[in-house]
Every structure is written in structure tokens, then in C-alpha cells.
Amino acid sequence: MKNKTMNRYDIIGDIHGECAALEYLLAKLGYHEGPEGYSHPEERKAIFVGDLIDRGPNSRGALHLVRRMKDAGNADVIMGNHEFNFVSYKTPNSEGGFLRPHNEKNDSQVAATLKSFSGHEDEIPEFLEWMRSLPLFLDFGDFRVVHASWISEDICYLKDKSLLDDPFLQEANRKGSRAYEAIEHVLKGLELPLPNGKQINDSNGIPRKEMRIRWWGENSGLTWKEIAFPPLPDLEDDSPVRLADMERLVDYAGTEPPVFFGHYKLTHSDLRLEALNVKCLDYGLGHGGPATAYRWDGDSELDLSRVVQCHQTAPSKLASIAKP
């Protein structure tokens, strides 16, 4: 989806139910709360990279806050994998179950979100429809926003797709389909099997036989350790990676417009630009990390000094629920 740019944006990383931290970040960025929600006196606009829900205590509040901003024209929002998963978890399939199975792992992922709607369960269907309407990415021409990976062939495939189209939603949950592959790449990232049958714990402590890799820059000749994203300190493999049929996917060049994304839960000690035109904005909010934003004012080369983070929540907002 391509939109006209106004050159004054604040791109905000994953929120994961931490509504109080979001409110503090917005205040730090100069936004003020009014009758129509948060707005900026200099008419800046916020863009959310997805994953508004899960993990933190107030997904409902975060959804109300962001939706009010969007409805007032003060924000844009794209879909994250957690919105996609939540929609799939609540959508019946043709076999009497759900597109995302209700098992222990998936139940656990959405538990905090469902708990935040306790006493307000009647709001869930409307928010599900709203989540289904979210674009899968945004292309403003001079900068781009995606949740996990900007893979050109998948972006091209998804440009006219929406979860409001029920057949597409069904196909996107069917492993092996073109829709499933594109959603996996754009909302969840690229992965490679670890070499020699290795297994390593990811940032959530979950054992993995695959690792996420970077999808930008020159990747030929890189080692397994160099191509891993986020970095894996326990991966001590300096042998070269052979991307084979994935080489066509790892193609975001330094001449492309700046692209912002979330998803990867970087650590604060690893605060850096991924490239002069590539910046991840997920630093583990919901897992004790800071809320993170980038203040974009039309720069074609990104500047680390424009990253804004806050590690605390506003005391007056700790128990708040954003009002509908």
C-alpha cells in the first residue's frame, strides 16, 4: 500500500500490551492526549509497526489508544504477526476447529490479551475485524514500514491482499501455499536451518533448529554468525553460508528507501543502525525492554540519534485502560 508522505513521522516499534509504556513514549515524543486521543502540536504522525497485543497487561488499552489515533488521522498502523495470529486463533476453519489451533502454546500466547478484555469481551469481534483491515505493509515512496521483512517478491504479491478477504485468510494459514509463504516472510522473517543439525535457544529461550537471518545488504560470503539476525552470541560457526534458492529473497540494497520494522526483540546493548537505510525498532517491550521510536523527517540516510527510547512508564497511567 503506497501513501503520500508528509515528512514528519514517528515510527513506533512493537507495543505488546504495554499501554502505559506507550503513553510515556508518546509524551516523550511530544504528543498530547485530547478528546480524540493523542496528537502532536506540530502535526507529526505516528506509525505503528504492528504487534500491539500479547505479553503485556493491557492489550485492550493499547488497541483503543492506537485505534483512536488512527481514526483521528494521527496514526497509521500495519499488521504484526501477533495480530495475524490472534485473528487466526479466533477464526473458525472448515473442520470445526480454528485456523490457528487452540493448543497449549497458542493459548499461552493470547492469554494476556484475552485477560485484558475481561468484562469487555463484547469488544473482541469489532477489534478482530479492525485487525483484519490493517495493511500488511506501508510504502510511502521515500520510506517504508513492514513488520518483519521487506522481501520484494512477497511485497509485490501482497500489495492487493487483505485479511478481510476470507479465502485469502484461509489460504494464508495453509502451510505450503503461496499466501502462507509470503505472510511467513513479511510478518515473521526469513529463517534457515542451522548447520549440521545444530540447535540453539532463541531470545525467548525456546530451542530452535532454525535461525532468523538478515534480509538486507550484501550477504554473499558471510558466515552463519554474521548473517544471524538478531545476533546469536552462542553461535560460534564461522563457516560460509550458502543461501541457494533463498538468495533471491535477501536483496534489500543500500540504494532502496529507508525501511523500518519491528519483530526481532533486539537488546538495548545492541542499539545500532542495521544499515544506513534499515532500522529495527523492537527492543523487547513486553519482556522488560524499552519502548522505541524513530523520528523520521525526510532523511534518506538514517541517524541513530533520532532513535527515542524510554525505560519507564508514566506513574499516573500504570493502571489505566484507554477509553473507547
C-alpha positions as CSV (number, residue, x, y, z in Angstrom):
1,M,0.0,0.0,0.0
2,K,1.6,3.3,-1.1
3,N,0.8,6.5,0.6
4,K,1.8,10.2,0.2
5,T,4.4,11.3,2.7
6,M,4.4,14.4,4.8
7,N,8.0,14.0,6.0
8,R,7.2,14.2,9.8
9,Y,6.7,10.8,11.2
10,D,7.4,8.9,14.4
11,I,7.7,5.2,13.7
12,I,7.0,3.2,16.8
13,G,8.1,-0.4,17.5
14,D,6.2,-3.3,18.9
15,I,4.0,-2.4,21.9
16,H,2.9,-5.9,23.1
17,G,0.2,-4.8,25.5
18,E,2.4,-2.3,27.4
19,C,-0.1,0.6,27.1
20,A,1.4,2.6,30.0
21,A,4.9,2.5,28.3
22,L,3.3,3.6,25.0
23,E,1.7,6.6,26.8
24,Y,5.0,7.5,28.3
25,L,6.8,7.2,24.9
26,L,4.1,9.4,23.2
27,A,4.6,12.0,25.9
28,K,8.3,11.9,25.4
29,L,7.8,12.4,21.7
30,G,5.6,15.5,22.4
31,Y,2.2,14.0,21.8
32,H,-0.7,15.3,24.0
33,E,-3.9,13.5,24.9
34,G,-7.1,15.3,23.9
35,P,-10.8,14.5,23.2
36,E,-9.8,12.5,20.1
37,G,-6.8,10.7,21.6
38,Y,-3.2,11.6,21.3
39,S,-2.0,14.1,18.7
40,H,1.1,16.2,18.1
41,P,1.1,20.0,18.2
42,E,3.4,20.1,15.2
43,E,1.1,17.7,13.3
44,R,3.6,14.8,13.3
45,K,2.0,11.4,12.7
46,A,2.8,8.1,14.4
47,I,3.2,4.9,12.5
48,F,3.0,1.6,14.4
49,V,4.9,-1.4,13.1
50,G,2.4,-4.0,14.5
51,D,2.3,-6.3,17.5
52,L,0.2,-4.1,19.6
53,I,-1.1,-7.1,21.6
54,D,0.0,-10.0,23.8
55,R,2.6,-10.3,26.6
56,G,1.9,-7.1,28.5
57,P,-1.0,-6.4,30.8
58,N,-3.1,-4.0,28.7
59,S,-3.6,-5.1,25.1
60,R,-7.1,-3.7,25.2
61,G,-5.9,-0.3,26.3
62,A,-3.2,-0.3,23.6
63,L,-5.7,-1.2,20.9
64,H,-8.1,1.5,22.0
65,L,-5.4,4.1,22.1
66,V,-3.9,3.3,18.7
67,R,-7.3,2.9,17.0
68,R,-8.4,6.3,18.3
69,M,-5.2,7.9,16.9
70,K,-5.8,6.2,13.6
71,D,-9.5,7.2,13.4
72,A,-8.5,10.8,14.1
73,G,-5.8,10.8,11.3
74,N,-2.9,11.0,13.8
75,A,-1.5,7.5,13.2
76,D,-1.1,4.7,10.7
77,V,-0.9,1.0,11.7
78,I,0.3,-2.1,10.0
79,M,-0.2,-5.7,10.9
80,G,2.2,-7.7,13.0
81,N,2.4,-11.5,13.3
82,H,0.6,-11.3,16.7
83,E,-2.4,-9.6,15.1
84,F,-2.3,-12.2,12.3
85,N,-2.1,-15.0,14.9
86,F,-4.9,-13.6,17.0
87,V,-7.2,-13.2,14.1
88,S,-6.4,-16.8,13.0
89,Y,-6.8,-18.1,16.6
90,K,-10.4,-16.7,16.7
91,T,-11.4,-17.6,13.1
92,P,-13.1,-21.0,12.6
93,N,-11.8,-23.3,9.9
94,S,-13.8,-25.7,7.7
95,E,-13.2,-28.7,10.0
96,G,-14.9,-27.5,13.2
97,G,-11.7,-26.0,14.7
98,F,-9.8,-22.8,14.2
99,L,-7.3,-21.6,11.7
100,R,-4.7,-21.4,14.5
101,P,-5.2,-24.4,16.7
102,H,-6.2,-23.9,20.3
103,N,-3.4,-25.8,21.9
104,E,-1.2,-25.1,25.0
105,K,1.4,-23.0,23.1
106,N,-1.2,-20.9,21.2
107,D,-3.5,-20.5,24.2
108,S,-0.5,-19.1,26.2
109,Q,0.4,-16.6,23.5
110,V,-3.1,-14.9,23.6
111,A,-3.8,-15.4,27.3
112,A,-2.7,-11.9,28.3
113,T,-4.7,-10.3,25.5
114,L,-7.9,-12.2,26.4
115,K,-7.4,-11.3,30.1
116,S,-7.1,-7.6,29.3
117,F,-10.6,-7.9,27.7
118,S,-12.1,-9.4,30.9
119,G,-15.5,-7.8,31.4
120,H,-15.3,-6.3,27.9
121,E,-15.5,-9.5,25.8
122,D,-18.2,-7.9,23.6
123,E,-15.5,-5.7,22.1
124,I,-13.4,-8.5,20.7
125,P,-15.3,-9.2,17.5
126,E,-15.1,-5.5,16.4
127,F,-11.3,-5.4,17.2
128,L,-10.9,-8.7,15.2
129,E,-12.5,-7.0,12.2
130,W,-10.3,-3.9,12.7
131,M,-7.2,-6.1,12.8
132,R,-8.2,-7.9,9.6
133,S,-8.4,-4.5,7.9
134,L,-4.8,-3.5,8.8
135,P,-2.4,-3.2,5.8
136,L,0.4,-5.8,5.6
137,F,3.0,-3.0,4.9
138,L,3.2,0.6,4.0
139,D,5.2,2.2,1.2
140,F,5.4,6.0,1.3
141,G,7.8,6.1,-1.7
142,D,10.7,7.7,0.3
143,F,10.4,5.3,3.2
144,R,8.7,2.0,4.0
145,V,7.3,0.2,7.1
146,V,6.9,-3.6,7.5
147,H,6.6,-5.8,10.5
148,A,9.5,-8.3,9.9
149,S,11.0,-8.4,6.4
150,W,10.8,-6.4,3.2
151,I,11.1,-9.1,0.6
152,S,10.4,-7.6,-2.8
153,E,8.7,-10.5,-4.4
154,D,6.4,-11.1,-1.4
155,I,5.6,-7.4,-1.1
156,C,4.6,-7.4,-4.7
157,Y,2.4,-10.5,-4.2
158,L,0.7,-9.0,-1.1
159,K,0.2,-5.5,-2.4
160,D,-3.5,-6.0,-3.1
161,K,-4.2,-8.6,-0.4
162,S,-6.1,-8.2,2.8
163,L,-7.3,-10.5,5.6
164,L,-10.8,-9.0,5.0
165,D,-10.8,-11.4,2.1
166,D,-11.8,-14.7,3.8
167,P,-10.4,-17.0,1.1
168,F,-7.0,-15.3,1.4
169,L,-7.1,-15.5,5.2
170,Q,-7.8,-19.2,4.9
171,E,-5.0,-19.7,2.4
172,A,-2.6,-17.7,4.5
173,N,-3.0,-20.4,7.2
174,R,-2.5,-23.3,4.8
175,K,1.1,-24.4,5.1
176,G,2.8,-24.7,1.7
177,S,0.6,-22.2,-0.1
178,R,2.0,-19.0,-1.7
179,A,0.0,-16.9,0.7
180,Y,1.4,-18.8,3.7
181,E,4.9,-18.3,2.4
182,A,4.5,-14.6,1.9
183,I,2.9,-14.0,5.3
184,E,5.7,-16.0,7.0
185,H,8.3,-13.9,5.3
186,V,6.8,-10.4,5.7
187,L,5.3,-10.9,9.2
188,K,7.7,-13.4,10.7
189,G,11.0,-13.1,8.8
190,L,13.4,-15.3,6.9
191,E,14.8,-18.5,8.5
192,L,17.5,-21.0,7.6
193,P,18.0,-24.5,9.1
194,L,21.0,-24.4,11.5
195,P,24.1,-26.1,10.0
196,N,25.0,-29.7,10.9
197,G,21.7,-30.3,12.8
198,K,22.6,-27.7,15.5
199,Q,20.1,-26.5,18.0
200,I,20.2,-23.1,19.8
201,N,17.9,-21.2,22.2
202,D,16.2,-18.1,20.7
203,S,15.7,-14.8,22.6
204,N,12.6,-16.3,24.3
205,G,14.6,-19.4,25.5
206,I,12.9,-21.7,23.0
207,P,15.1,-24.3,21.4
208,R,15.3,-23.8,17.6
209,K,16.8,-25.8,14.8
210,E,16.4,-22.8,12.5
211,M,17.6,-19.2,12.9
212,R,16.4,-15.9,11.6
213,I,18.7,-14.2,9.1
214,R,19.1,-10.6,7.9
215,W,17.4,-9.8,4.5
216,W,19.4,-6.6,3.6
217,G,22.8,-5.7,2.4
218,E,25.5,-7.8,0.7
219,N,25.2,-11.3,2.1
220,S,27.4,-13.4,-0.2
221,G,30.4,-14.9,1.6
222,L,29.0,-14.2,5.1
223,T,29.4,-16.8,7.9
224,W,26.5,-18.2,9.9
225,K,27.4,-16.0,12.8
226,E,27.5,-12.9,10.6
227,I,24.1,-13.5,8.9
228,A,22.1,-14.3,12.0
229,F,19.6,-11.6,13.0
230,P,19.2,-10.9,15.7
231,P,22.8,-11.8,16.6
232,L,23.2,-15.1,18.4
233,P,26.1,-14.9,20.9
234,D,26.1,-18.7,21.4
235,L,26.5,-19.4,17.7
236,E,30.2,-19.8,17.0
237,D,30.1,-21.0,13.4
238,D,32.4,-19.2,11.1
239,S,31.7,-21.3,8.1
240,P,30.3,-19.6,5.0
241,V,26.5,-19.7,4.4
242,R,25.2,-21.0,1.1
243,L,21.8,-19.3,0.6
244,A,21.0,-21.3,-2.5
245,D,17.3,-20.6,-3.6
246,M,17.0,-18.0,-0.8
247,E,19.5,-15.7,-2.4
248,R,16.7,-14.0,-4.4
249,L,14.9,-13.1,-1.2
250,V,17.9,-11.5,0.6
251,D,18.0,-8.5,-1.7
252,Y,17.3,-5.2,0.1
253,A,20.0,-3.0,-1.3
254,G,21.6,0.2,0.2
255,T,20.1,2.2,-2.7
256,E,16.5,1.4,-1.5
257,P,14.4,3.9,0.5
258,P,14.8,3.6,4.3
259,V,12.8,0.8,5.8
260,F,11.6,0.4,9.4
261,F,10.4,-2.8,11.1
262,G,10.0,-4.5,14.4
263,H,9.6,-8.1,15.4
264,Y,13.1,-9.2,16.4
265,K,13.4,-8.2,20.0
266,L,16.9,-6.7,20.0
267,T,18.7,-5.9,23.2
268,H,19.4,-2.3,24.3
269,S,23.1,-3.0,24.4
270,D,22.9,-3.7,20.7
271,L,21.5,-0.3,19.8
272,R,22.8,0.5,16.3
273,L,21.6,1.0,12.7
274,E,21.2,-2.3,10.9
275,A,22.2,-0.3,7.8
276,L,22.1,3.3,6.7
277,N,18.6,2.6,5.3
278,V,17.5,-0.2,7.6
279,K,16.3,0.1,11.3
280,C,14.6,-2.4,13.6
281,L,12.5,-0.8,16.4
282,D,11.7,-3.8,18.6
283,Y,13.9,-3.8,21.7
284,G,11.8,-6.2,23.8
285,L,9.0,-4.1,25.1
286,G,6.8,-6.7,26.9
287,H,10.0,-8.5,28.0
288,G,11.5,-5.7,30.1
289,G,13.0,-3.8,27.2
290,P,12.3,-0.1,26.3
291,A,9.6,1.4,24.1
292,T,11.3,2.6,20.9
293,A,10.6,5.0,18.1
294,Y,12.4,6.7,15.2
295,R,11.7,10.3,14.4
296,W,11.8,10.5,10.6
297,D,11.9,13.9,9.0
298,G,12.7,13.0,5.4
299,D,16.3,11.7,5.9
300,S,17.4,9.3,3.2
301,E,20.3,8.1,5.4
302,L,19.2,7.1,8.9
303,D,20.8,8.6,12.0
304,L,21.0,6.7,15.3
305,S,20.5,10.0,17.2
306,R,16.9,10.0,16.0
307,V,16.0,6.9,17.9
308,V,14.0,7.6,21.1
309,Q,13.6,5.1,23.9
310,C,12.1,5.1,27.3
311,H,12.6,2.5,30.0
312,Q,9.8,3.6,32.4
313,T,6.1,4.0,32.5
314,A,4.1,7.1,33.4
315,P,3.1,6.7,37.1
316,S,-0.3,8.2,36.6
317,K,-1.1,5.8,33.8
318,L,0.0,2.4,35.3
319,A,-3.5,1.2,36.0
320,S,-5.2,2.9,33.1
321,I,-7.4,1.4,30.4
322,A,-7.6,3.6,27.3
323,K,-11.3,4.6,26.9
324,P,-13.2,3.6,23.8
